[in-house]
Amino acid sequence: MPTPPDSWDRFQTLIDKGDIAAAIGLLDAELAIAQDNREKALALERIGWANLHLGNFTEASKAYQSAIDALHAANNPLLRRLYLGLGYVFQQKQSFAEALSEYSKGIEKAIDHAHEIIKGDRANPAMKSVVTVDGKKTLLFTGTYLQRIKDICTLDPIFAATRNNMGVCLMELNDLQWAEKMFLEAIEFIPQGTNYPTPSKNLLALRKERDDDIANKSKNPYLDANPANWMLKALSDFKKCPRCKTDDYVIFDGCRNCGYKNSFAEYAIDAVPGTMASFAAWDTMFEMEIIETQLGQKSG
């Protein structure tokens, strides 16, 4: 979550008193006296943060976008924080794809800013090399140059926070592989001496979720590469008999205790809950006939 602005204490005091109108008025007044685009962007950021705090996501996103627009002509370091804030608004709305888009823009701004800082070093042979392929010259930056980019991005905790939030969004979208990469990168880019344990906690939670999912799948007797195998397994399991209520009933074979057998119409419901229940009785018979034939177990 983005860091609250400087005026947050005054705003929070008014909110605690229940005077929401005065709280918003305080921030609107700051916007009205802004002297330049940077001050305007800061005031809009506060308005965005305030509306986010109040759950007014539409107003929050408008304020953050207006703040970004105020600085669009310059690659101001404040832009990275604004994109983090705007992305977080979409994340709170559970619009995770949109959140990822805004977070990515913040990452691009951070890298562009680092390029600008070390622009003068491009004349250093250790920073670049030129290769010619098919008559076309291509400028390649060396590992030294890329390390400089990383070092500069690591100075700003916003980079790590953005990568962490991207990982959270990817987890929500069930892309655990990329989410893990984002958390690992967030950890790698935490500035030295900064207490920011969130990416590590999220990484542990992701790996636990993945391991639990693998464990649960391994315990499920119906999960098998061959659908015929788990279908026959489901059909051979003992279930509760509809008549005598003992656990001696097997689909197709009937109950060992009372001899009860059901109709084909009931097979579609009893076979595999949540899987076969959607089949009509005739479809179920046809499906089982195919499976038994494939396994060489077709009865005469």
Wavefront OBJ file of the C-alpha trace (Angstrom):
o trace
v 0.000 0.000 0.000
v 1.350 3.482 -0.818
v 2.691 5.632 2.004
v 0.133 8.208 3.270
v 0.904 11.831 2.320
v 2.131 14.449 4.812
v -1.328 15.910 5.347
v -2.747 12.546 6.330
v -2.810 13.349 10.065
v -4.992 16.409 9.578
v -7.191 14.563 7.139
v -7.481 11.570 9.492
v -8.438 13.804 12.414
v -11.336 15.247 10.425
v -12.394 11.785 9.279
v -12.346 10.506 12.869
v -14.643 13.383 13.791
v -17.003 12.338 11.008
v -16.454 15.546 9.075
v -15.784 14.024 5.672
v -16.757 17.168 3.784
v -14.183 19.215 5.689
v -11.547 16.538 5.126
v -12.048 16.564 1.360
v -12.282 20.372 1.448
v -8.853 20.488 3.093
v -7.336 18.592 0.193
v -9.235 20.586 -2.440
v -7.838 23.775 -0.861
v -4.296 22.441 -1.236
v -4.962 21.764 -4.923
v -6.316 25.282 -5.439
v -3.106 26.946 -4.215
v -0.697 24.647 -6.094
v 2.000 26.782 -7.732
v 3.318 24.365 -10.355
v 2.674 20.953 -11.854
v 4.618 19.138 -9.148
v 2.609 20.755 -6.351
v -0.567 20.064 -8.313
v 0.404 16.414 -8.690
v 1.143 16.140 -4.964
v -2.237 17.660 -4.084
v -4.018 15.322 -6.479
v -2.118 12.384 -5.004
v -3.491 13.316 -1.573
v -7.002 13.518 -2.989
v -6.517 10.132 -4.621
v -5.232 8.605 -1.421
v -8.079 10.107 0.605
v -10.741 8.719 -1.724
v -9.015 5.347 -1.723
v -9.148 5.390 2.081
v -12.883 6.185 1.913
v -13.564 3.487 -0.678
v -14.372 5.979 -3.440
v -12.400 4.099 -6.075
v -13.706 6.004 -9.089
v -12.734 9.376 -7.621
v -9.425 7.947 -6.427
v -8.464 6.684 -9.886
v -9.448 10.012 -11.459
v -7.260 11.933 -9.019
v -4.252 9.674 -9.509
v -4.609 9.822 -13.291
v -4.864 13.626 -13.177
v -1.700 13.736 -11.073
v 0.093 11.558 -13.630
v -1.149 13.768 -16.475
v 0.220 16.844 -14.686
v 3.732 15.354 -14.839
v 3.519 13.524 -18.174
v 6.014 15.826 -19.889
v 8.828 15.026 -17.463
v 10.102 11.762 -16.040
v 9.680 12.935 -12.459
v 10.509 10.362 -9.754
v 7.070 11.117 -8.280
v 5.501 9.332 -11.256
v 6.626 5.958 -9.924
v 4.701 6.561 -6.705
v 1.653 7.788 -8.589
v 1.544 4.672 -10.762
v 1.892 2.581 -7.606
v -1.083 4.423 -6.117
v -3.214 4.126 -9.251
v -2.375 0.447 -9.597
v -3.348 -0.113 -5.982
v -6.757 1.494 -6.592
v -7.447 -1.021 -9.361
v -6.083 -3.811 -7.178
v -8.547 -2.889 -4.426
v -11.323 -2.935 -7.037
v -10.105 -6.452 -7.946
v -9.401 -5.237 -11.467
v -6.110 -7.083 -11.434
v -5.279 -6.841 -15.147
v -5.684 -3.060 -15.049
v -3.629 -2.904 -11.865
v -0.806 -4.836 -13.539
v -0.889 -2.414 -16.474
v -0.431 0.617 -14.192
v 2.240 -1.080 -12.092
v 4.161 -1.932 -15.278
v 4.121 1.724 -16.321
v 5.679 2.617 -12.970
v 8.435 0.041 -13.495
v 9.121 1.472 -16.965
v 9.411 4.971 -15.508
v 11.883 3.730 -12.887
v 14.094 2.100 -15.515
v 13.865 5.137 -17.808
v 14.900 7.353 -14.908
v 17.913 5.131 -14.227
v 18.921 5.364 -17.903
v 18.778 9.140 -17.663
v 21.014 9.183 -14.582
v 23.791 7.162 -16.203
v 23.374 8.556 -19.700
v 26.802 10.170 -19.607
v 28.451 6.834 -18.878
v 27.482 5.404 -22.258
v 30.751 6.715 -23.681
v 32.566 4.351 -21.325
v 33.651 1.202 -23.239
v 32.795 -0.866 -20.179
v 29.172 0.168 -20.554
v 28.443 -0.698 -24.174
v 29.493 -2.558 -27.268
v 28.504 -2.208 -30.895
v 27.920 -5.288 -33.031
v 27.226 -5.376 -36.752
v 24.858 -7.998 -38.135
v 23.888 -8.009 -41.822
v 25.258 -4.506 -42.178
v 23.177 -3.153 -39.294
v 24.818 -1.799 -36.171
v 23.267 -2.683 -32.817
v 24.189 -1.099 -29.505
v 24.443 -3.646 -26.696
v 24.726 -2.634 -23.076
v 27.063 -4.693 -20.958
v 26.433 -6.425 -17.649
v 28.128 -3.480 -15.954
v 25.569 -1.093 -17.391
v 22.651 -3.322 -16.419
v 24.058 -3.616 -12.906
v 24.102 0.179 -12.677
v 20.424 0.214 -13.680
v 19.658 -2.287 -10.956
v 21.654 -0.392 -8.340
v 19.747 2.815 -9.078
v 16.340 1.098 -9.012
v 17.262 -0.517 -5.691
v 17.712 2.927 -4.120
v 13.947 3.503 -4.327
v 11.678 1.192 -2.249
v 8.837 1.987 -4.666
v 10.375 -0.432 -7.186
v 10.254 -3.337 -4.720
v 6.742 -2.397 -3.559
v 5.510 -2.312 -7.153
v 6.975 -5.724 -7.949
v 5.400 -7.106 -4.761
v 1.958 -5.782 -5.712
v 2.341 -7.209 -9.200
v 2.990 -10.577 -7.589
v -0.192 -10.272 -5.524
v -2.242 -9.496 -8.643
v -0.718 -12.427 -10.518
v -1.576 -14.722 -7.611
v -5.169 -13.534 -7.807
v -5.095 -14.356 -11.523
v -3.711 -17.805 -10.611
v -0.432 -17.213 -12.459
v 1.733 -18.565 -9.663
v 4.864 -18.949 -11.782
v 5.068 -15.257 -12.658
v 3.859 -14.227 -9.217
v 6.805 -16.076 -7.692
v 9.195 -14.251 -10.039
v 7.727 -10.908 -9.004
v 8.107 -11.655 -5.282
v 11.700 -12.811 -5.786
v 12.521 -9.638 -7.709
v 10.817 -7.510 -5.068
v 13.039 -9.107 -2.408
v 16.116 -8.547 -4.577
v 15.325 -4.831 -5.011
v 14.616 -3.962 -1.373
v 17.026 -1.143 -0.416
v 19.664 -2.119 2.094
v 18.524 -1.452 5.650
v 14.841 -1.174 4.691
v 12.403 -3.191 6.790
v 10.030 -4.521 4.160
v 9.144 -8.170 4.922
v 5.956 -8.269 2.830
v 7.429 -9.831 -0.363
v 9.069 -12.608 1.673
v 5.788 -13.337 3.471
v 3.908 -13.380 0.190
v 6.483 -15.699 -1.359
v 6.122 -18.149 1.528
v 2.314 -17.994 1.234
v 2.500 -18.660 -2.512
v 4.792 -21.661 -2.093
v 2.609 -23.067 0.679
v -0.495 -22.670 -1.492
v 1.253 -24.407 -4.381
v 2.576 -27.220 -2.187
v -0.839 -27.720 -0.573
v -2.433 -27.883 -4.008
v 0.059 -30.524 -5.136
v -0.500 -32.500 -1.921
v -4.275 -32.355 -2.295
v -4.076 -33.575 -5.867
v -1.870 -36.486 -4.865
v -4.434 -37.529 -2.235
v -7.409 -37.445 -4.627
v -8.021 -40.999 -5.937
v -9.948 -39.666 -8.928
v -7.074 -37.609 -10.342
v -5.330 -39.694 -12.963
v -3.787 -39.074 -16.354
v -6.195 -41.613 -17.879
v -9.842 -40.527 -17.407
v -10.980 -44.114 -17.775
v -8.955 -45.087 -14.710
v -10.439 -42.509 -12.361
v -13.929 -43.143 -13.740
v -13.688 -46.842 -13.006
v -12.190 -46.078 -9.615
v -15.195 -43.883 -8.818
v -17.579 -46.590 -9.984
v -15.899 -49.276 -7.879
v -15.855 -47.303 -4.614
v -18.277 -48.397 -1.903
v -21.002 -45.855 -1.156
v -23.972 -45.590 1.177
v -26.859 -47.742 -0.025
v -30.041 -45.703 -0.740
v -32.172 -48.500 0.754
v -30.416 -50.019 3.790
v -28.022 -47.091 4.416
v -24.980 -49.360 4.849
v -21.676 -48.629 3.105
v -21.971 -51.784 0.971
v -23.311 -50.244 -2.233
v -21.306 -50.133 -5.487
v -22.590 -48.457 -8.662
v -23.662 -51.039 -11.286
v -22.971 -53.977 -8.905
v -25.574 -52.989 -6.330
v -25.606 -53.441 -2.542
v -23.845 -56.445 -1.016
v -26.075 -56.203 2.045
v -29.631 -55.920 0.685
v -29.195 -56.532 -3.040
v -30.545 -53.129 -4.080
v -29.704 -51.935 -7.623
v -30.674 -48.558 -9.054
v -31.828 -47.500 -12.489
v -29.655 -46.101 -15.283
v -31.188 -42.677 -14.663
v -29.662 -42.699 -11.176
v -26.196 -43.694 -12.413
v -25.689 -40.203 -13.814
v -26.072 -38.760 -10.316
v -24.231 -41.448 -8.332
v -21.185 -41.892 -10.558
v -18.907 -38.930 -9.762
v -20.491 -35.951 -7.969
v -19.870 -32.723 -9.885
v -18.578 -34.592 -12.927
v -21.144 -37.096 -14.195
v -24.178 -35.359 -12.723
v -24.419 -33.164 -15.806
v -24.761 -36.132 -18.175
v -28.174 -37.446 -19.229
v -28.856 -41.109 -18.447
v -28.310 -42.224 -22.057
v -25.087 -40.205 -22.378
v -23.834 -41.833 -19.180
v -24.522 -45.335 -20.492
v -22.835 -44.520 -23.789
v -19.796 -42.997 -22.046
v -19.324 -46.024 -19.795
v -19.705 -48.390 -22.726
v -16.863 -46.643 -24.559
v -14.627 -46.659 -21.481
v -15.188 -50.360 -20.808
v -14.531 -51.238 -24.446
v -11.252 -49.278 -24.460
v -10.084 -51.159 -21.376
v -11.034 -54.545 -22.794
v -13.603 -55.010 -20.050
v -16.763 -54.908 -22.152
v -19.246 -57.390 -20.708
v -21.355 -59.588 -22.981
l 1 2 3 4 5 6 7 8 9 10 11 12 13 14 15 16 17 18 19 20 21 22 23 24 25 26 27 28 29 30 31 32 33 34 35 36 37 38 39 40 41 42 43 44 45 46 47 48 49 50 51 52 53 54 55 56 57 58 59 60 61 62 63 64 65 66 67 68 69 70 71 72 73 74 75 76 77 78 79 80 81 82 83 84 85 86 87 88 89 90 91 92 93 94 95 96 97 98 99 100 101 102 103 104 105 106 107 108 109 110 111 112 113 114 115 116 117 118 119 120 121 122 123 124 125 126 127 128 129 130 131 132 133 134 135 136 137 138 139 140 141 142 143 144 145 146 147 148 149 150 151 152 153 154 155 156 157 158 159 160 161 162 163 164 165 166 167 168 169 170 171 172 173 174 175 176 177 178 179 180 181 182 183 184 185 186 187 188 189 190 191 192 193 194 195 196 197 198 199 200 201 202 203 204 205 206 207 208 209 210 211 212 213 214 215 216 217 218 219 220 221 222 223 224 225 226 227 228 229 230 231 232 233 234 235 236 237 238 239 240 241 242 243 244 245 246 247 248 249 250 251 252 253 254 255 256 257 258 259 260 261 262 263 264 265 266 267 268 269 270 271 272 273 274 275 276 277 278 279 280 281 282 283 284 285 286 287 288 289 290 291 292 293 294 295 296 297 298 299 300
